[in-house]
Amino acid sequence: MIRGFVLGKFMPPHSGHIGMCRAAREQCDVLSVLVCTRDVEPVPGHLRASWMRQLLPNANIIHLHRDIPQAPEEHPEFWSIWIEAIRELHPEPIDRVFGSEEYVLRLANELGAEPVLIDPDRLAFPISGTAVRLDPYSNWNHVPHAVRPWYQKRVIVFGPESVGKSTLAKFLAQYLNSPYVPEYGRTYDRYKLTSEWTAADFTRIAQGHSALRAAVSPCAGPILIEDTDPLLTSVWARMLTGEAHNLESTTELGDLYLLLKTDVPWVNDGTRYFEREQRDRFYGLCREVLRRRTANFVEIGGSWSAREKMAILELDRLQAFQKRA
């Protein structure tokens, strides 16, 4: 049996890491991957280890979370410290050490193994962890699906009935050439067995929306469009029951809310719960909850074309901010 070994920070995992590990797996019977993390690093270690387990289900993923020297010049016993740590977590013999950097040569020698370098010139996968951290959005094709939600920005189309939320959400998804999260509440309402609304109904709607978002997010681009969110579900709860719902305080906020004004014709599409006169009250509650939660939001009004232009402008601003950050 040939036991292979890979060591790395995977901060974050990218296509080059995964390609290298898959090439290594082809050259051994068992592949162990040591994910090395520290508290001071910008991407949490437990997430990196979890991502690697998702991305490499046929490998043995080991997580080393320890503040130890990162380079030979940092400590005279650098190599002995690392070899001791590796053998503590991987006591089995190691036959081959794989990697794309030259340290693999010394590491393999210390472990009494054969060094195997894979794509050291980044020809197959022209990407690095540094490049992804500096600009994940320009390197999105190299960011694995499991990792994307960490960098993704959520934009929620928000507001009362009959202001064009679903229409605008679809338009923005097409503009971004990306899937989006449709309004789960419509689906729930369509197949609801009773006309009475309770707090449990709104909890289920929020759960359904969050589950749908979790399914769509890895397939979407750097910006994820959502047609409403659980925070808006809390406003619906207030409108339909007259009582507050804990979703008002517990919802994980999106990165940007597009609050649509009521200055467009009210249209009864057969699903409306309130007359046009109540739309302004609904809008006021939407604005209040966004302010109460100190959410990042912009109010968008005017004609349909004006709304589309304003929304695109906000997306472009968000993308520009992402790249600067």
PyMOL commands that set and color helices and strands:
alter all, ss='L'
color gray80, all
select helices_A, chain A and resi 15-25+45-55+72-74+78-89+103-111+129-134+140-142+148-151+165-176+184-190+199-219+230-241+247-250+276-292+304-324
alter helices_A, ss='H'
color red, helices_A
select strands_A, chain A and resi 3-8+30-37+60-65+96-99+114-117+153-158+223-227+256-260+297-300
alter strands_A, ss='S'
color yellow, strands_A
deselect
rebuild
show_as cartoon
